[in-house]
Amino acid sequence: MTHPLGARLAPRRTPLTEEEKTRGEANFASLVAQSLVAEGRFRITADTPEMVELWQRVARTVGDMLQRPVVSYANGRYIVITFDQEPSASPSETPPRHE
């Protein structure tokens, strides 16, 4: 089959196996955790639903590892993983001051 000059074919990606997903999550978690601690955020290309799912699982794992709330934002091209902004305590939740 011939293609017109300049036509670009979409790359074909082989779906990850369950083992690859599990290994990826485990291996990427420490990398993302280090980046969050050092820089406060981690950004990577995630242009398929499968990659977004993988990095969201990584974000949950990192939150558990660091025992801090972590969120991820995806836009179809990139995903950013960062610490969640902790809500400020309401006056009823603020511990009493002893002066």
Backbone as JSON Lines, residues from 0, in Angstrom:
{"i":0,"aa":"M","n":[0.84,-1.17,0.0],"ca":[0.0,0.0,0.0],"c":[0.89,1.23,0.0]}
{"i":1,"aa":"T","n":[0.56,2.2,-0.8],"ca":[1.36,3.42,-0.87],"c":[0.68,4.54,-0.1]}
{"i":2,"aa":"H","n":[1.49,5.47,0.37],"ca":[0.98,6.6,1.13],"c":[1.42,7.88,0.44]}
{"i":3,"aa":"P","n":[0.57,8.89,0.43],"ca":[0.96,10.15,-0.19],"c":[2.21,10.72,0.48]}
{"i":4,"aa":"L","n":[2.99,11.43,-0.3],"ca":[4.19,12.05,0.26],"c":[3.81,12.96,1.42]}
{"i":5,"aa":"G","n":[4.58,12.91,2.45],"ca":[4.33,13.76,3.61],"c":[3.3,13.2,4.57]}
{"i":6,"aa":"A","n":[2.61,12.13,4.21],"ca":[1.62,11.56,5.12],"c":[2.35,10.86,6.25]}
{"i":7,"aa":"R","n":[1.89,11.09,7.45],"ca":[2.51,10.46,8.62],"c":[1.61,9.38,9.15]}
{"i":8,"aa":"L","n":[2.18,8.25,9.39],"ca":[1.43,7.15,9.97],"c":[1.49,7.25,11.48]}
{"i":9,"aa":"A","n":[0.38,6.96,12.12],"ca":[0.36,6.95,13.58],"c":[1.16,5.74,14.07]}
{"i":10,"aa":"P","n":[1.98,5.93,15.09],"ca":[2.76,4.8,15.58],"c":[1.84,3.75,16.2]}
{"i":11,"aa":"R","n":[2.17,2.52,15.98],"ca":[1.41,1.43,16.58],"c":[2.1,1.05,17.88]}
{"i":12,"aa":"R","n":[1.33,1.03,18.93],"ca":[1.88,0.7,20.23],"c":[1.34,-0.63,20.69]}
{"i":13,"aa":"T","n":[2.22,-1.43,21.22],"ca":[1.82,-2.7,21.78],"c":[1.34,-2.46,23.2]}
{"i":14,"aa":"P","n":[0.14,-2.89,23.55],"ca":[-0.34,-2.68,24.92],"c":[0.58,-3.36,25.93]}
{"i":15,"aa":"L","n":[0.69,-2.74,27.1],"ca":[1.5,-3.31,28.17],"c":[0.8,-4.54,28.75]}
{"i":16,"aa":"T","n":[1.6,-5.52,29.13],"ca":[1.06,-6.68,29.83],"c":[0.81,-6.29,31.29]}
{"i":17,"aa":"E","n":[0.06,-7.1,32.0],"ca":[-0.18,-6.81,33.42],"c":[1.13,-6.8,34.2]}
{"i":18,"aa":"E","n":[2.03,-7.71,33.84],"ca":[3.34,-7.75,34.52],"c":[4.12,-6.45,34.26]}
{"i":19,"aa":"E","n":[4.08,-5.96,33.03],"ca":[4.79,-4.72,32.71],"c":[4.18,-3.53,33.45]}
{"i":20,"aa":"K","n":[2.86,-3.5,33.55],"ca":[2.2,-2.42,34.3],"c":[2.62,-2.45,35.76]}
{"i":21,"aa":"T","n":[2.63,-3.63,36.35],"ca":[3.0,-3.78,37.76],"c":[4.45,-3.39,38.0]}
{"i":22,"aa":"R","n":[5.34,-3.85,37.13],"ca":[6.76,-3.49,37.25],"c":[6.97,-2.0,37.04]}
{"i":23,"aa":"G","n":[6.29,-1.44,36.06],"ca":[6.42,-0.01,35.79],"c":[5.99,0.82,36.98]}
{"i":24,"aa":"E","n":[4.86,0.47,37.56],"ca":[4.38,1.2,38.74],"c":[5.39,1.13,39.88]}
{"i":25,"aa":"A","n":[5.91,-0.05,40.14],"ca":[6.87,-0.21,41.23],"c":[8.16,0.55,40.97]}
{"i":26,"aa":"N","n":[8.66,0.47,39.75],"ca":[9.94,1.11,39.43],"c":[9.82,2.63,39.31]}
{"i":27,"aa":"F","n":[8.72,3.12,38.78],"ca":[8.56,4.56,38.6],"c":[8.24,5.29,39.9]}
{"i":28,"aa":"A","n":[7.66,4.59,40.87],"ca":[7.23,5.24,42.11],"c":[8.4,5.91,42.82]}
{"i":29,"aa":"S","n":[9.54,5.25,42.92],"ca":[10.67,5.85,43.63],"c":[11.21,7.07,42.86]}
{"i":30,"aa":"L","n":[11.22,7.0,41.54],"ca":[11.66,8.13,40.73],"c":[10.74,9.34,40.94]}
{"i":31,"aa":"V","n":[9.44,9.11,40.9],"ca":[8.48,10.2,41.09],"c":[8.57,10.75,42.51]}
{"i":32,"aa":"A","n":[8.7,9.88,43.5],"ca":[8.82,10.33,44.89],"c":[10.04,11.23,45.07]}
{"i":33,"aa":"Q","n":[11.16,10.84,44.5],"ca":[12.38,11.66,44.59],"c":[12.16,13.02,43.94]}
{"i":34,"aa":"S","n":[11.52,13.03,42.8],"ca":[11.26,14.28,42.09],"c":[10.31,15.18,42.89]}
{"i":35,"aa":"L","n":[9.28,14.61,43.48],"ca":[8.36,15.41,44.27],"c":[9.04,16.03,45.48]}
{"i":36,"aa":"V","n":[9.85,15.26,46.15],"ca":[10.55,15.78,47.33],"c":[11.52,16.88,46.93]}
{"i":37,"aa":"A","n":[12.23,16.7,45.82],"ca":[13.23,17.66,45.39],"c":[12.63,18.89,44.7]}
{"i":38,"aa":"E","n":[11.62,18.68,43.85],"ca":[11.12,19.77,43.02],"c":[9.65,20.12,43.24]}
{"i":39,"aa":"G","n":[8.92,19.26,43.93],"ca":[7.52,19.54,44.18],"c":[6.56,19.07,43.1]}
{"i":40,"aa":"R","n":[7.1,18.59,41.97],"ca":[6.24,18.09,40.89],"c":[7.03,17.18,39.96]}
{"i":41,"aa":"F","n":[6.28,16.41,39.19],"ca":[6.86,15.5,38.21],"c":[5.97,15.57,36.97]}
{"i":42,"aa":"R","n":[6.57,15.76,35.81],"ca":[5.81,15.85,34.56],"c":[6.4,14.89,33.53]}
{"i":43,"aa":"I","n":[5.5,14.18,32.82],"ca":[5.95,13.23,31.82],"c":[4.87,13.09,30.74]}
{"i":44,"aa":"T","n":[5.29,12.7,29.55],"ca":[4.34,12.47,28.46],"c":[3.45,11.29,28.81]}
{"i":45,"aa":"A","n":[2.16,11.49,28.67],"ca":[1.17,10.43,28.87],"c":[0.07,10.69,27.86]}
{"i":46,"aa":"D","n":[0.29,10.23,26.64],"ca":[-0.62,10.57,25.54],"c":[-1.59,9.47,25.16]}
{"i":47,"aa":"T","n":[-1.68,8.46,25.98],"ca":[-2.68,7.41,25.76],"c":[-3.39,7.14,27.08]}
{"i":48,"aa":"P","n":[-4.62,6.67,27.03],"ca":[-5.33,6.35,28.27],"c":[-4.58,5.34,29.13]}
{"i":49,"aa":"E","n":[-3.9,4.41,28.48],"ca":[-3.14,3.39,29.21],"c":[-2.01,4.03,30.01]}
{"i":50,"aa":"M","n":[-1.32,5.0,29.42],"ca":[-0.21,5.67,30.13],"c":[-0.75,6.56,31.25]}
{"i":51,"aa":"V","n":[-1.88,7.21,31.01],"ca":[-2.48,8.03,32.07],"c":[-2.84,7.15,33.26]}
{"i":52,"aa":"E","n":[-3.45,6.0,33.01],"ca":[-3.79,5.07,34.09],"c":[-2.56,4.62,34.85]}
{"i":53,"aa":"L","n":[-1.5,4.28,34.13],"ca":[-0.26,3.84,34.77],"c":[0.27,4.94,35.7]}
{"i":54,"aa":"W","n":[0.37,6.17,35.2],"ca":[0.94,7.25,36.02],"c":[0.02,7.65,37.16]}
{"i":55,"aa":"Q","n":[-1.29,7.47,36.99],"ca":[-2.2,7.73,38.11],"c":[-2.0,6.7,39.22]}
{"i":56,"aa":"R","n":[-1.78,5.45,38.83],"ca":[-1.46,4.42,39.83],"c":[-0.15,4.74,40.52]}
{"i":57,"aa":"V","n":[0.83,5.21,39.76],"ca":[2.12,5.61,40.34],"c":[1.89,6.73,41.34]}
{"i":58,"aa":"A","n":[1.07,7.71,40.99],"ca":[0.79,8.83,41.9],"c":[0.18,8.34,43.21]}
{"i":59,"aa":"R","n":[-0.76,7.4,43.13],"ca":[-1.36,6.85,44.36],"c":[-0.31,6.13,45.2]}
{"i":60,"aa":"T","n":[0.55,5.37,44.55],"ca":[1.61,4.65,45.26],"c":[2.55,5.64,45.95]}
{"i":61,"aa":"V","n":[2.91,6.71,45.26],"ca":[3.81,7.72,45.82],"c":[3.16,8.39,47.03]}
{"i":62,"aa":"G","n":[1.88,8.7,46.92],"ca":[1.17,9.29,48.06],"c":[1.23,8.38,49.28]}
{"i":63,"aa":"D","n":[1.05,7.08,49.05],"ca":[1.16,6.12,50.16],"c":[2.58,6.06,50.7]}
{"i":64,"aa":"M","n":[3.56,6.07,49.8],"ca":[4.97,6.0,50.22],"c":[5.35,7.21,51.08]}
{"i":65,"aa":"L","n":[4.95,8.39,50.63],"ca":[5.34,9.63,51.31],"c":[4.36,10.03,52.41]}
{"i":66,"aa":"Q","n":[3.25,9.33,52.5],"ca":[2.2,9.62,53.47],"c":[1.76,11.07,53.39]}
{"i":67,"aa":"R","n":[1.58,11.53,52.14],"ca":[1.09,12.88,51.86],"c":[0.12,12.79,50.7]}
{"i":68,"aa":"P","n":[-0.86,13.68,50.66],"ca":[-1.78,13.67,49.53],"c":[-1.08,14.08,48.24]}
{"i":69,"aa":"V","n":[-1.25,13.28,47.2],"ca":[-0.64,13.53,45.89],"c":[-1.76,13.53,44.86]}
{"i":70,"aa":"V","n":[-1.69,14.44,43.91],"ca":[-2.69,14.52,42.85],"c":[-1.99,14.45,41.5]}
{"i":71,"aa":"S","n":[-2.76,14.08,40.48],"ca":[-2.22,14.07,39.12],"c":[-3.2,14.77,38.19]}
{"i":72,"aa":"Y","n":[-2.64,15.49,37.23],"ca":[-3.42,16.22,36.25],"c":[-2.96,15.79,34.87]}
{"i":73,"aa":"A","n":[-3.89,15.34,34.03],"ca":[-3.55,14.91,32.68],"c":[-4.35,15.75,31.69]}
{"i":74,"aa":"N","n":[-3.7,16.07,30.56],"ca":[-4.39,16.87,29.54],"c":[-4.43,16.16,28.17]}
{"i":75,"aa":"G","n":[-4.14,14.87,28.14],"ca":[-4.12,14.14,26.87],"c":[-2.76,14.12,26.23]}
{"i":76,"aa":"R","n":[-1.86,14.91,26.74],"ca":[-0.5,14.95,26.22],"c":[0.53,14.7,27.32]}
{"i":77,"aa":"Y","n":[0.33,15.33,28.46],"ca":[1.22,15.19,29.6],"c":[0.41,14.86,30.84]}
{"i":78,"aa":"I","n":[1.12,14.37,31.83],"ca":[0.53,14.22,33.16],"c":[1.5,14.86,34.14]}
{"i":79,"aa":"V","n":[0.94,15.61,35.07],"ca":[1.73,16.25,36.11],"c":[1.31,15.64,37.43]}
{"i":80,"aa":"I","n":[2.27,15.22,38.21],"ca":[2.01,14.67,39.53],"c":[2.62,15.64,40.53]}
{"i":81,"aa":"T","n":[1.84,16.04,41.52],"ca":[2.31,17.02,42.49],"c":[1.64,16.77,43.84]}
{"i":82,"aa":"F","n":[2.13,17.46,44.86],"ca":[1.49,17.36,46.17],"c":[0.18,18.13,46.13]}
{"i":83,"aa":"D","n":[-0.83,17.58,46.78],"ca":[-2.11,18.26,46.9],"c":[-1.96,19.39,47.9]}
{"i":84,"aa":"Q","n":[-2.61,20.5,47.61],"ca":[-2.6,21.61,48.55],"c":[-3.52,21.24,49.69]}
{"i":85,"aa":"E","n":[-2.96,21.16,50.88],"ca":[-3.76,20.78,52.03],"c":[-4.69,21.93,52.38]}
{"i":86,"aa":"P","n":[-5.97,21.62,52.59],"ca":[-6.91,22.69,52.93],"c":[-6.58,23.29,54.28]}
{"i":87,"aa":"S","n":[-6.8,24.58,54.39],"ca":[-6.54,25.23,55.68],"c":[-7.59,24.77,56.67]}
{"i":88,"aa":"A","n":[-7.18,24.65,57.89],"ca":[-8.08,24.17,58.93],"c":[-9.12,25.24,59.26]}
{"i":89,"aa":"S","n":[-10.34,24.79,59.45],"ca":[-11.39,25.72,59.85],"c":[-11.2,26.05,61.32]}
{"i":90,"aa":"P","n":[-11.78,27.15,61.8],"ca":[-11.59,27.53,63.2],"c":[-11.97,26.43,64.18]}
{"i":91,"aa":"S","n":[-12.99,25.62,63.84],"ca":[-13.39,24.55,64.75],"c":[-12.38,23.42,64.8]}
{"i":92,"aa":"E","n":[-11.53,23.31,63.76],"ca":[-10.53,22.25,63.72],"c":[-9.19,22.72,64.27]}
{"i":93,"aa":"T","n":[-9.04,24.01,64.48],"ca":[-7.77,24.54,64.96],"c":[-7.63,24.18,66.45]}
{"i":94,"aa":"P","n":[-6.48,23.6,66.82],"ca":[-6.31,23.23,68.23],"c":[-6.31,24.48,69.11]}
{"i":95,"aa":"P","n":[-6.83,24.37,70.31],"ca":[-6.85,25.51,71.21],"c":[-5.44,25.95,71.57]}
{"i":96,"aa":"R","n":[-5.25,27.24,71.73],"ca":[-3.95,27.79,72.12],"c":[-3.9,27.94,73.63]}
{"i":97,"aa":"H","n":[-2.81,27.54,74.18],"ca":[-2.58,27.69,75.61],"c":[-1.51,28.72,75.82]}
{"i":98,"aa":"E","n":[-1.91,29.84,76.39],"ca":[-0.94,30.92,76.59],"c":[-0.67,31.13,78.05]}
